[in-house]
Amino acid sequence: MPELPEVEHVKRGLEPYVIGETIVSVQFSEQVKKSHENGKQAIIKGKGLAHFSDHVKGYKMNRIERRSKYLLFHVERASSTAFLLSHLGMSGAWFAIDSVDQITEDKFRSHVHVIFTFESGRLLIYSDIRRFGELRFLDKLEDHPPIIAIGPEPFDQNAQELFLASLNLPKFNSKPVKEVIMNHQVIAGCGNIYATEALFKSRIHPKRAVSRISLGKRIELFNNIVSVLQEGIDAGGSSISDYRNVNGQAGSMQDRLQMYGRKECPKCGSNVKQAVIGGRNSHYCGKCQR
């Protein structure tokens, strides 16, 4: 699943192509239409396809914001402002192009599910191989409570203070630290890959209870979360599976990962261990991480 660095790169890649563009129409794939007919709501969430289509037309793209793993398209029509919310799920990808044929990878070209046509004639296309992503039209952010509940962005000035305060909450005391730092109410955008890397850099076992981590170690962990997320941004994200930046560009962070997906610890040479923590498969070194 794309995490903060990947979504940040999608945002940066889209901005030059979509800011200032006005939506004149939107089309949906047959799979999305059939899903909605059967009450499943694939990709387009909320009040249905007709409501989504009617409401996005005529809106101009003013700004794109990233909150945790979400993209927020700030849109305006006359004096009305609204939001298009996007979550990439496991395999979502955006393409700002002139024709579907310009999508070079067949696996994305074959799974185009939403096509926005702009006044300029340019297309904004959402492709999703597994269809776990989502798009919502929101009159206001409060209409989607999960976005309001997101904690501080790791690069915010007060992020460390709020992170430490969250770790002191009784509800997190007995939980494994990895599960807690993947909770985006504690810190935004740190998912499985980057949590694994930050814990390895901090030499903290992912199953260690939060209550058993000293203040000094908590500060070190926060700093390492910020560090690995920034490294991920600098490397263009991790293209381990289906993640692509805008228009099919891959990142290189997967080549820099020290622990995630590895079989041998780069520090001591021990076999990397695995465990399911917080519903995610976790990699760690039993010798280096305590």
Steps between C-alpha positions, in 0.01 A plus 500: 500500500639845414613684810582867563805528266317335210187713540714814536663424166165443333389841630814671371470327166136598450530867596654633176238321291173559685519831692276749321319234296118481500312169493240474222413129526580174677472141375500172693608151396245222452644324807430806715150538357414134561641517851275793585200328343569210738538728802878451534618860433837418341733805500232771497378525858217700649167574331551315171629558148232744385550720806879494456480577127248783539694664781853499355408662167598862469743497790847647453802336663656761731740304716609146592574416860628177653372393842664179616430256212212704356504746213263796531419688181373845601242603240291813441197591288375859515497569875466133595799304630523124544744209506578191298650246738720221363650197672714273281420181689739219406555574132350834397681729256430839340585598142480853357511440125327568167392143424461166680741356243779703660490274807798278422446212745221267397405416861406865556357564154272198541366620835398859429192566711447877513572756227465872566498716187619857543391808308840498329435149367761346726407190701549417866476122532471279805612139452473235769596136444341366819228765533567556872551875458234764544381834368251721682342836429476698826326832552704531820766285666277433799286283269775237521600462869812282437677794334427721803640240741845490336786594731787740431704488183849378599662817364273736694665716766297348785500142368751363753311648794170352382665165420642472853167603651319230301743232618414595858130424451386200707338334197843455340701387807478126442489505120798402281687811398480419131122483511490839672730686261299369203190666650461824305335666800842476669711612204385547142610280212731246669395160365652155503812566293617817673401381848716191442795713394466751786481226763807330356697826502390552863588139593152453647315168472167559321311297764636696794219658704494879487517512881843331485658768283687782672446866419842517336419204278162648411669821384756299304219301338313816401815646344559178307141495373550850366838401355380193310191680371719782368736248344199338334392834357853573376509158329162543331327242716513121512387320183491155659180384332246710312592852610576746223538875509302716259517367144665172595823614666649258756686593818828355629454485880459121477872481419588683823287301745705341778245266657165492318488199269856394585608147590823590679575779746750746346654571843556154653425255218226318693195365322221754497192393697138562411183547704153640443458822701198723466382288211817558299794270431799636692872445441755540781835379630471302823858592598520868411149599604403465866 
